[in-house]
Amino acid sequence: MNLNDYMNLSNEKKFEHFMNTRTSTNRTAGYYVNWEKVNKMVKPFEVSLNTLNYLIGRENIWDEAKTLFLEQPNLLRAIPSLIASRDKKLDVLDVKNGALEFYEVDFVKINLETN
């Protein structure tokens, strides 16, 4: 509806139009995310992130990812950016046979001996 049509409506019809066309929020994605900063932070990992797209849809993603990371260990540096973490060292919980174990993964100093 253009402005002239709206202005010619009765007050009741204007109110009805308002109620029928209002939205639940006026917040765009820019309100929640600083996209300029995201683009700046992701840029160094762009090629790595595109390489990781290879894993999408793989049936045995665990083994495929392990093989890929062993062949190209520097891809691991992109993981914090991929999961939107500011930390370059992450504590990870591992559950094996009902036992809880924590270990640290350092995405700067990559250790291929840990799995």
Number of C-alpha atoms within 10 A of each C-alpha: 6 6 7 8 8 13 10 10 12 10 11 9 12 14 12 11 14 11 10 9 9 9 9 6 6 8 9 8 9 9 9 8 10 10 12 9 10 12 11 10 14 16 13 13 17 14 13 19 19 10 13 18 10 13 15 8 8 11 9 9 13 11 11 14 15 13 12 17 15 13 10 12 15 15 19 22 19 21 17 16 20 14 8 12 11 10 11 15 14 14 11 11 11 12 10 8 6 7 7 9 10 10 11 11 17 16 19 12 12 14 11 9 5 8 6
